[in-house]
Amino acid sequence: MTELTLKQRGLYAVHDTGAPSESDDYLTLVMLHGLAWHAGTFRHMLPFAKKYNARVILVNRRDYPESTPFSDEEMKTLRSAVEVTPEATETLRGFVKDRALDLYQLLETLIKVDNIPKKGGIALGAWSFGTQFTAALLAYGASFPVGDVDVVSYLKYVVNLDQPSHFLGYPPKEGCWNPLLDPTLPEGEGLKIFPRWVSGYFMHGEKPEDIAPRDFSSEILPTLDRMTPEDLQSALFVPPGLPGASDDVLFRAVMIHQLSGEVRKAVIFPASHDSAWSKVKLRHVWGDRSTWSEFWGAVCLEREIEAETKEGKFARHVEFVRLRGANHFSAWDQPERTLRVLLGGEPGDL
């Protein structure tokens, strides 16, 4: 299932590299995974943590190995959110806000139980599908009651790695294809195609009009094709993505109700300009050999911020980082370089 040693922290299971020896100012990266690929996807980064004076805590989300499954009642609520009604939209909004609260409470627990120092602070990261949860925390965090620990005072920045355009709420680029969004495929077929497709290397050009719309390069093997059966067992966990399971239903509900766009607006253009949550920096990292959606998402987000700020609108501080030559599985194929960027550094040529 996984080669990582996991311990329970609240509703989650985490793997913790521990603090770098003789350091009291290290940065702690808390990292969430995507759909079907769990925390083991990031294990190649772990040997480099101490080199960069960092502590890395990998998080398995709920329904993934050794974390707390969703209850029958929670799944009933989530499945009701797939209906096309205003009530279902509100149900989904409440479900996503509850997941943001779960994440808030995880950070609170890690600070208290695992003694994360405030001096170095926390970089909260997420990859792909997991970016929904970091975005929700930024959108709703200011509404959560502060307990023994003021979580936001520890939060140095949020870093989203390869956030697809559909999880930013932008319409797809015309002519572009994704097996999970193709209604002509038989039920479950898109999920079978998706892992290999998303792990390919796409030969985009420099400009948005030169985005490769569908096919990955035949000259570079997809990451999936280079993984051994043991590698797959250590990183892939399909059940939450199967039809009717938690990630599958959440994915479909978010698409139906277009909640990602609402959350994006709340994150990028927060209503309160002076709150501690609105001042948390967002670092948007994308690999330019990932699928069209990651390229397109970065383009749309940068354009929107530029247009709105020209009109005088307040926007959160967002840094854009282009990982040249990296695909969607940069944490597996280019682990040191990816970790360095997640920790706030520049990509370089590692």
KOLMIPA-976001 format. One record per residue (C-alpha): y, x, z; residue in one letter. Coordinates in steps of 0.2 Angstrom, whole numbers, padded with zeros to 4 digits, always signed. Layout:
BEGIN
YXZA ...
//
This chain:
BEGIN
+0000+0000+0000M +0012+0014+0005T +0012+0032+0010E +0027+0030+0021L +0026+0028+0040T +0034+0012+0044L +0041+0004+0060K +0047-0013+0063Q +0066-0015+0066R +0070-0033+0068G +0063-0043+0053L +0061-0027+0043Y +0050-0012+0042A +0059+0005+0040V +0055+0023+0037H +0066+0035+0045D +0068+0054+0041T +0076+0056+0058G +0092+0066+0062A +0095+0083+0054P +0093+0096+0068S +0108+0102+0077E +0120+0090+0068S +0131+0077+0076D +0141+0072+0060D +0127+0068+0048Y +0128+0053+0037L +0114+0039+0038T +0109+0031+0022L +0101+0014+0024V +0093+0010+0008M +0086-0007+0001L +0074-0008-0013H +0072-0020-0028G +0060-0033-0034L +0042-0029-0033A +0046-0011-0030W +0047-0007-0011H +0054+0007-0001A +0040+0019-0007G +0050+0020-0024T +0063+0031-0015F +0050+0043-0006R +0054+0057-0018H +0072+0058-0011M +0066+0061+0007L +0063+0080+0006P +0081+0083+0001F +0089+0073+0016A +0092+0087+0028K +0099+0099+0014K +0113+0086+0012Y +0115+0084+0031N +0109+0066+0030A +0097+0055+0038R +0088+0042+0027V +0081+0026+0033I +0072+0016+0019L +0070-0002+0022V +0056-0014+0017N +0064-0031+0015R +0055-0047+0021R +0038-0051+0013D +0036-0033+0009Y +0023-0021+0018P +0024-0022+0037E +0040-0032+0037S +0041-0050+0043T +0036-0063+0030P +0047-0078+0027F +0041-0093+0037S +0035-0109+0029D +0051-0118+0034E +0062-0104+0026E +0052-0105+0010M +0053-0124+0010K +0072-0122+0011T +0073-0108-0002L +0062-0118-0014R +0073-0134-0012S +0087-0123-0018A +0080-0122-0036V +0085-0140-0039E +0101-0143-0049V +0112-0152-0037T +0127-0148-0027P +0117-0149-0011E +0105-0136-0018A +0119-0125-0021T +0125-0126-0003E +0107-0123+0003T +0106-0107-0008L +0123-0101-0001R +0117-0104+0017G +0100-0095+0013F +0109-0080+0006V +0121-0080+0020K +0107-0080+0032D +0099-0065+0023R +0116-0056+0025A +0115-0059+0044L +0098-0052+0044D +0105-0036+0037L +0119-0036+0049Y +0107-0037+0063Q +0096-0024+0056L +0111-0012+0056L +0116-0017+0073E +0098-0013+0079T +0097+0004+0070L +0114+0009+0079I +0108+0003+0096K +0089+0008+0096V +0089+0023+0084D +0105+0030+0090N +0115+0032+0074I +0131+0042+0078P +0147+0034+0074K +0155+0051+0069K +0144+0052+0053G +0142+0034+0051G +0132+0023+0039I +0131+0022+0020A +0123+0006+0016L +0114+0007-0001G +0104-0005-0012A +0095-0004-0029W +0093-0017-0043S +0088-0034-0035F +0092-0027-0018G +0111-0026-0022T +0112-0045-0019Q +0110-0042-0001F +0123-0028+0001T +0135-0039-0009A +0131-0054+0002A +0135-0043+0018L +0152-0038+0011L +0156-0056+0006A +0151-0064+0023Y +0151-0050+0035G +0168-0054+0042A +0161-0071+0048S +0148-0064+0059F +0151-0063+0078P +0153-0046+0084V +0140-0042+0098G +0138-0025+0108D +0141-0015+0092V +0155-0017+0080D +0144-0014+0064V +0158-0012+0052V +0166+0002+0062S +0151+0012+0057Y +0150+0008+0039L +0158+0022+0028K +0154+0013+0012Y +0142+0002+0002V +0133+0010-0013V +0125-0001-0026N +0113+0009-0038L +0110+0001-0055D +0116-0017-0051Q +0112-0028-0066P +0125-0038-0074S +0116-0054-0069H +0117-0050-0051F +0136-0048-0053L +0137-0065-0061G +0142-0060-0078Y +0135-0068-0094P +0123-0057-0104P +0129-0047-0118K +0126-0056-0134E +0110-0051-0142G +0103-0043-0127C +0085-0047-0120W +0077-0046-0103N +0059-0052-0101P +0063-0060-0084L +0076-0071-0093L +0067-0075-0108D +0062-0094-0107P +0050-0093-0122T +0038-0082-0113L +0023-0090-0104P +0025-0092-0085E +0022-0075-0076G +0022-0066-0093E +0039-0059-0090G +0034-0051-0074L +0020-0042-0082K +0031-0035-0096I +0046-0031-0084F +0040-0016-0074P +0036-0005-0090R +0052-0011-0099W +0064-0008-0085V +0057+0009-0082S +0060+0015-0100G +0074+0026-0106Y +0087+0017-0117F +0097+0027-0129M +0114+0019-0127H +0130+0026-0135G +0146+0030-0126E +0154+0013-0129K +0149-0005-0124P +0147-0010-0142E +0134+0004-0144D +0123-0003-0130I +0104-0004-0135A +0100-0022-0134P +0081-0022-0131R +0070-0007-0135D +0068+0009-0125F +0066+0026-0133S +0049+0030-0139S +0053+0049-0137E +0053+0048-0118I +0039+0040-0108L +0044+0025-0097P +0043+0030-0079T +0029+0018-0076L +0018+0027-0090D +0020+0043-0080R +0015+0036-0063M -0003+0038-0057T -0013+0024-0050P -0009+0032-0033E +0009+0032-0037D +0009+0014-0041L +0000+0010-0025Q +0013+0019-0015S +0028+0010-0023A +0024-0006-0031L +0020-0023-0022F +0020-0037-0034V +0016-0053-0023P +0035-0057-0018P +0039-0058-0037G +0024-0069-0042L +0029-0087-0047P +0033-0097-0032G +0035-0082-0020A +0051-0077-0011S +0059-0065-0023D +0054-0075-0039D +0062-0091-0031V +0077-0082-0025L +0080-0074-0042F +0078-0091-0051R +0089-0100-0039A +0103-0087-0040V +0103-0089-0059M +0103-0108-0059I +0118-0109-0047H +0127-0094-0053Q +0129-0088-0035L +0131-0070-0039S +0148-0073-0048G +0154-0082-0032E +0148-0068-0021V +0156-0054-0033R +0173-0063-0032K +0172-0063-0013A +0167-0045-0013V +0179-0037-0025I +0194-0049-0021F +0192-0052-0003P +0203-0066+0004A +0209-0055+0019S +0217-0039+0014H +0218-0032+0031D +0201-0035+0039S +0190-0020+0042A +0177-0028+0030W +0189-0029+0016S +0193-0010+0018K +0175-0005+0016V +0173+0006+0000K +0161+0001-0013L +0152+0014-0024R +0145+0007-0040H +0132+0019-0048V +0124+0016-0064W +0112+0026-0075G +0117+0027-0093D +0098+0027-0099R +0094+0011-0089S +0093-0006-0098T +0108-0014-0106W +0112-0024-0091S +0117-0010-0079E +0128-0003-0093F +0136-0020-0096W +0138-0024-0078G +0148-0008-0075A +0159-0012-0090V +0162-0030-0085C +0166-0026-0067L +0178-0012-0072E +0187-0023-0084R +0189-0037-0072E +0196-0026-0058I +0208-0018-0071E +0214-0035-0077A +0216-0043-0060E +0225-0029-0052T +0237-0028-0067K +0242-0046-0062E +0245-0040-0044G +0229-0046-0036K +0222-0036-0021F +0205-0028-0025A +0193-0019-0014R +0192+0000-0017H +0178+0002-0030V +0172+0019-0036E +0162+0020-0053F +0149+0034-0055V +0140+0036-0072R +0123+0045-0070L +0121+0052-0087R +0103+0053-0093G +0096+0043-0079A +0086+0028-0081N +0083+0013-0069H +0071+0024-0059F +0082+0039-0056S +0077+0039-0038A +0059+0043-0044W +0063+0054-0059D +0079+0063-0053Q +0077+0061-0034P +0089+0075-0028E +0103+0071-0040R +0101+0052-0035T +0102+0055-0017L +0117+0066-0019R +0126+0052-0027V +0120+0039-0014L +0127+0051-0001L +0144+0051-0009G +0143+0067-0020G +0145+0069-0039E +0130+0068-0050P +0130+0086-0057G +0116+0092-0068D +0101+0094-0056L 
//
